[in-house]
Amino acid sequence: MFEKSDEQLIEKALKGQKKAWFSLLRRYEKPVYHYGLRMTGNNADALDLMQDVFISVFRNLSSYRSEGSFKGWLFRIAHYRCIEFYRRKRPMQGLEDTPDIPCTAQHTEQLIENTQRNAQLVSAMQQLPLAQKSVVELKFFGHFTFEEIAQQTGMSVNTAKSRLYGALAKLKTLMEVDYVEL
């Protein structure tokens, strides 16, 4: 059986078909959750952000126009909900709620090293300004093009590139400093 397109599911959801709405939720819940987790660094906040995003999508689904992709529209909402999250919740939280990774005896050393590196990256990402963090998230985790990033964030393509390269330089410096301190 073929998977229905986003547009087909949206059309059916707008007609009141709950199954179509839940299909959209299932399709995008993991990407939106992971976006929230990388942006907030916290499991509970990522879940709250995901819930806010899907409530907004549900309320505004009738205003979606199929000129752009549904995924892009969805992540634009996620981007704005993330901005609202940071406005409501300052100062930024630490890594207290970072999920633990189970270790096996066979790969303990590599798992510890990878866990430390991932924690460093999450910590370094938390130190970036929101505008840079959003561009990094959309480019590397959302696999958006610079044109799509510009469209989602309301900035020019050159600004998106500049913010990404600035963020990468900061991340490199932050990761090197953390590595030296270990």
Secondary structure, DSSP 8 states (H G I E B T S, - for coil): -----HHHHHHHHHTT-HHHHHHHHHHHHHHHHHHHHHHHS-HHHHHHHHHHHHHHHHHHGGG--TTS-HHHHHHHHHHHHHHHHHHHS-S---STT-------GGGHHHHHHHHHHHHHHHHHHHHS-HHHHHHHIIIIIS---HHHHHHHHT--HHHHHHHHHHHHHHHHHHHHHHHHH-
